[in-house]
């Protein structure tokens, strides 16, 4: 077994390789996630007008305020660096835990987390997942160093990046109780967490156009269950999840002795259960389970021998390059098409290239007649001076052209207003899933479905959208 107290120098090559692989991705736009571009729009509006409008849901105020000058002064290259910096903080926290002997296989734990596809992807985008996770892992570090007040404050701080970070306080309180802390100490930690959370989220009191959070539309319970399965398996990969399950069943039959410290296993099992439970309610992104990933790896480190853990890491990291795709043709269909396709990271990079290419081509496009494409939001007009929003029509339009963009239109009245303006309405067949899952029938015969989006433009779009998977 590798010695737990490995020197800091032994981790440097690992960090250098990770950073070297991350740096080129900083140049590929704000990210494949639509929300990354919405964050950039929030930042631009705040910087130019002083008006804070949450990018989505409850708002992510601390993150949105911190990212604003980065977007304004350096675009996506600078704003993406914040997630990379959060990844570096996570590395430093894990290295400190490793030097304290917290892991049985320290280099494997750290390497697996840093290079996990879902972690690597989010280390180079303008999204709040890694900054929030950095707060939680630093909180865990302070908990292990017997500094519960600092741990509680960091959980509260994390809510400014992602409000759901507050869930992490429950495993902390459980750990404190199991390690002999008094109820008074638990109450003090909870109070400090609440105070920090209130401060971190206080910019919301000054927000304008604050929307009530609502889940993405569902047309049926079957569709919701399908989303749980689809995004749940995308977290680690379908094949990777099944192979990992088989490996664990085979390994744990031997009943390994883990010698876990007090409170260790209950803490991580509760943390995984909390995030899995939340995901059952809101299964719209695999990243929603990201705070459970360190707990999963820490438990694997504790219960698996070195060879088994190395095999597990290899299985998980194979998701970068290959995956088994399971996706129905229609939102409520049970007919799945299993296919071996490019891995999670390859797929993500291709989509980021597609977004940058389509952004440039759509901005330069001059159609023969006024045209509205129900695709391309928000990445084409986001932080793009060549586009303006037409509030009357409810679309984005070119400043110097007759090409417009909109999201899915489910209002029949808006369709008719656009048609009265002589607008050609087009949608991409591979991108109508969001429209279909609302159960809307507003399009009628007035919307032209394109089999191939690329036929709309005279110039070839590079990359491959996630819709094409």
N, C-alpha and C positions, 0 to 999 in steps of 0.2 A: 504494500500500500504506500502511495506517496506520502512523504512527511507533511503533516498539516501546517507546520510553521515554515512555509517556503518564503524565501527572500523576496523583497519587492522587485529585485532585478529580474527574477524568473518570469514575471508577468509582463515585462516591457515589450518583448517581441510580439506577444499576443495583442497588446494594445496597439502597437505600431501597424500591424497587419490590418486590424479592424479599422483604424482611422484611414489608412491608405485606400481601403476598399470603399469607405464611405464618401470620401472627398469628391470623387467625380459625380456622385449622385446629387450633390448639392446644386448642380447646375440645371437639373431637369425639372424646372418649374416648382410650384408650391407642393406638388404631390399628386398621387392618383386619386386620393379621396376628395370628393367634391367639397367637403367641409374645410379643407386646407385653403381652397380658393375663397371660400366665404369668410374665413378668418382674415385673409388679405384684404378683402373688400371692407370689412369692419375697420381694419387698421387704417386704410386709406381715408375712409370717411372721418374717423376720429382725428387723424393728422391734419386734414385739410379744412375741416369745419368745426372741430372741437365737440362734435356730437358722437356720443357712444351708443351704438346700436349693437346689442349682442348678436353674434354671428348665427346662433341657433339655440334652441331649447332654453334652458335656464340662464344661459350665458356662462362664459368662462373668463370672468373679469380680469383676474390677475394675469393670466396668459395673454389675453387680448391687449392689455395695457402695455405689458413688457414687449410684445412683438411689434407694436405700432411703429416706434422709431426705426426698428430694423427693416420693416417692409418699406417705409418711406425713404430711408437713406441707402438701402442696399438691395431692395427687391428680394426675390426668393433666395438668392445665394446667401445673403446675410441672415434672413429670417430662419432658413433651414439650419443654420449653425446653432441656434438655440437648442434644438433637439439633439444635435451632436454633442453639445456641451452637457446636456442632461445625461446622455449616455456615458460621458466621461465621469461625471459625478457618481453614477451607478457603479462604474468600474472601480473607482476609488473606494467606495463604501464596501464593495465585495472584497476588494483586496485587504481592507482593514479587518473585515471579518475573517478572512483566510489567515492572516497573520496572527489572529487571536485563537486559531485552532477551531473555528466554528465548522469547517467543512472537512470531510474525510478525503475528498478528491478535489482540492481547491481549483486547480487549473481547468479541470473538466467542467466544474460548475460555472466558472466565469466564462470560459470559451463557449460553452453551449448557450448560455444566456445571451452573450454579445452577438453571436452569429445565428441565433434563432431567426428564421425568416421574418416573423411578425415584429421582432425587435429591431432587426437590421433595417427593415423597410421604414420604420417610424423614426429612425435615427437621422434621417436626411430630409424630412418634410416639415412643413409649417403646421404641425398639429401638436396638441397638448398632451398626448399619451405619455411620452417619455418624461417631460418635465413633471407631470403628476406622479409618475412611477418613481422618479428620483426622490421626491419628497417622502414617499412611502418606504422606500428601501433605506433612506437615511434615518427615518423614524425607527425602522426595525434595528438598525445598527445601534442607535442610542438605547433602545430597549435592552439589547444584549449587553450594553455597557453600563446598565443599571442607572440610566438617566431618564426615567419615565416622563418627567416634565418636558424635556426636550423632545421626546418621542411624540407626546401629545400635541405639542405646538406645531410640529411638522405635519401631523395628520390634518390639523386645522388649516395650515397653510396650503396643503394639497387641494383643498376644496376650491381655492381660487383658480386652480388649473382645471380640475374636474370635480364638480360637486359630489359625485359618487364616492370620492376618496374618503368621505366620512365613515364609510362602512369599515375601513381598516381599524377604526377605533375599537370595534367589538373584539377582535382577536387580541388586541393589546390589553384591554381590560381583563379578558380571560387569562392571559398570561400573567398579568400582575397578581391576580387572585391566586392562581395555581402556584406561584412562587412566593407566597406568604405575605403579600402586601395587604394592608388593612383596607377596610371599606372607605376609610377617610382618604387614603392615597388614591383609590380609584375615583372617588368623587372629585378630588383635586385635578387629576389628569383629565377627566371628562370636562371639567369647567374650563381648563386651559385650552383644550381642543375647541370647545364651543366659542371661546373668546377669539382665538386665532382665526377660526372659520368666519366669524362675523366680520372681522377686520378684512380678511382676504376677499370676501364677497361684497364688501361695502360699496364698491363702484356701481353695483347694480341699482342702488338707490338713485343714481343720477342718470340711469340709462333711459333712452327714448326708444319708442317703437318696441317696447318690451312685449314679447309674445308669450302666451301661455304654452308651456311645453305639452306636446302631444305626440304619441307614437306615430310612426309611419303608417299609412293606410293599409288595412287588411280587408280582403273581400270575404274571408272565411277563416274558421278555426284551423282548417286543414292547411291553409296557406301559412298561418302563423307557425304551425308545427313544422312545416316544410322549411321555413326560414331558420328555425332552431337547428334542424338537422344540417341544412346547407352551410350556414355560417359557423355552426359549432364544429363541423368536420373541417372547415377551411382554417380553423385556428392552428391546428398542427398538421393537417393534411389527412385525407381519407385513408390511404394506405398506411401512412405513418402512424395514425391513431390506432389502426387495427394491429399493426406489427408491435407497437408499444404495449398494447393490451396483452397480446400473446406472450411477449417477453416478460412482462410483470407477473402474469399468472404462473409462468414456468419458474421464475426466480423466487417469488415469494412463497411458493410451496415449501421451500427449504426452511422457512421461518428464521430468517437471518436475525442475529442479535445486533440491534442498532445502537444501544447504549445512548439513547437520546437524552439530552438534559431535561430537567423539569420544565413542563409547559411547552416543549418544542413541538411535539406531534399534535396536540390539541390546537395549538395556535395555527399551524399550517392547514390542518384539515378544516377548521372553521373558516379560514380565509378562502380556501378553494370553494367550500360550500356556499359562502355568501356571494361570491362573484358568479358562480354557476347559477345560483338562484336568481340573481338579477338578470343574467343573460336569458333565462327562460321567459322573463317578462319583456325584455327588450333585446331581441336577437338580431338586430340590424347590422352589426359589424362584428367580425371576429375579435377586433381589438378591445371590445368591451370586457373580455376575459383576461386581458393582459396582466392586471395586478395579481392574478392567480398563478401566473407562470413561474415567478421565483419560488413560490411555495411548492409547486410541483417538483421543480428541480432540486430544491433543498431536501425534500422527502426522498427523492430518488437517490441523492447523494448519501443519505443516511442509511438507506435500506439495501442498496445494491453494492456488490463488490466492484472493483475497478474495471474488470473486463466487461461485466454486464452494463455498467454505466457508460463505458466507451461505446458499446454496441448501441445503446439507447441514443447517445448523442449522434452517432452516425445515421441512425434511422431518422431522427428529427431533422437533421441538417440536409438530408437528401431532398427535402421539400423545396429547397431552393431551385432545383433543376427539373424535378419530375413530380407529377401528381396525378391522381385518379380523379377526374372531373365527373361529378354527378349533378346534372342540371335538367329540370323538365323544360319542355318546349313552351309551355304555358304556365302561368302562376298557380293554377289549381290542378294541374295535371299530375297524375301519379306515374306516368311513363317517363322513366329516367333513362338517360343515355350515358352509360359509363364509358369514359374514354381516357386513355393515357395522353396527357398533354404536357406542355411546358410547365415548369414548377412555379411556385408562388412568386419568387423574386424575378424570374425571367418575365413572367406575365405582368408584374407590376412595372418593371422598367419599360416594357414595350408600350404599356398604357401611358406612361409619363411622356414618352417620345411622341405618341399619338396626340396627346393633348397639346403639346407645344407646336407640333406641325399643323394641326387643324386650327389652332389659334391664329397662326400666321396666315394660313391660306384663307380662312373665313374672313379675316380682317381685310384682306386685299381683294376679295371676290366682288365682282360687279355683275349681278344677274341681269338677264334681258328684261325681266319684269319684276315688280316688287315681290319678294319671296320671304316667307317666314319659316324657319327650320325649328322644329320642336326638339332641339338637341343642341348641346354645346354650352349649356349653363352649368356652373358659373365660370368655367375656366377661360372661355373666349373673351367675354367683355370685362372680366375682373381685372382691376388695376390696369385698364387699357384705355388710354385717352382717345382712341379712335371710335369708341362706342359711348352711347348715351341711353338712358332709360326713358322710354315714352310712357308716362303714367296713364295717358288716355287709352292707349291700345294695350297696355300691360305687356310690352315687349321691349327688348333691347334692340336698338337700331344703329346702323353705321352713321357717323357724322357726315360722311361724304358718299353715301351710296344708298341703295334701296334693299339691302339685305338685313333681315331681322332675325332675332333669336328669341325663343321662349322655352319655358319648361312644358311639361304636359298640360294641355288646356282641357279642362273638364267642364267649362262653362259654355253652354251652347250660345249664349248671347255674345260672348267674346269672339267665338268662331264667326258668327254672322257679321259682326262689326269689321273684322279683318277681311272677310270676303267682299264686303261692300266697298272697301278701299282698293279693290282689285288685287288683293294679296293672294299669291299662290302659297298654299299651306302644305308643307311636306314634313314627313316624319320618317325615321329609319326603322325598318321592320325589327331589327335586332335591339332597338332601344325602346320598344313600346311596352315593356314589361311593367314599368311603373304606372303607365296609363291603364293597362288592363287590370292590374290588381285593385284599382279603385272601383271597378265594376261600372265605370262610366260608359255611356253610349253617345257622348256629345259630338263625336267626329262625324258620324253619318258617312256620306259620300264626299264630304268636302275636304278631306285630308288625303293627300297622295302618299302612299307608302313606298319608300325606296328600298329595293332589295339590297342595294349596295350604296352606302353613303358617298363613296368616292366618285360615283357618276354625276354627282351634283356639281363638283368643282372641276375646273380645267387642269389643275395641278394635282399630282399624286400626293396623298397624305401618307407620311411615313409612320411606322409603328403599327400597333394593333390595339384597339380599344378592348377594355374588359368585356364589353357587350359581345365581342366576337369569340369569346372563349367557348 
